[in-house]
């Protein structure tokens, strides 16, 4: 019986190392769970931020970009109308100048 109670020092070292490895394994599993939970929470927050950024983009498009585009289109239409009037006025002025030149020739003759 004496032999059974006597422990070999190498055996106790192996048992301690085995227990240490089991403890490390448990810690690794807990760490993996903690990391997974942190990543899940971070993913949720990133989705929330992404939704808010998307909302800002929609608001900018609706409230700023669309009115600016409409103003630009209206300005272009107004410019084209004025430009067409200027072309007509220039044409009339040229015809009038030509007619005036012809009238001057007849008056001199």
SULKAGI-V206181 format. One line per field, one symbol per residue. ss: DSSP state (2 for helix, 1 for strand, 0 for the rest). psi: psi as a letter, one per 40 degrees, with the letter a starting at -180 (. if undefined). burial: # if it has 24 or more other C-alpha atoms within 12 Angstrom, else .. A space follows every 10 residues. Layout:
# SULKAGI-V206181
ss: ???
psi: ???
burial: ???
This chain:
# SULKAGI-V206181
ss: 0222200022 2222222222 2222222222 2222222222 2222222222 2222222222 2222222222 2222222222 2222222222 2222222222 222222220
psi: dddddhihdd dddddddddd dddddddddd dddddddddd dddddddddd dddddddddd ddeddddddd dddddddddd dddddddddd dddddddddd dddddddd.
burial: .......... .......... .......... .......... .......... .......... .......... .......... .......... .......... .........
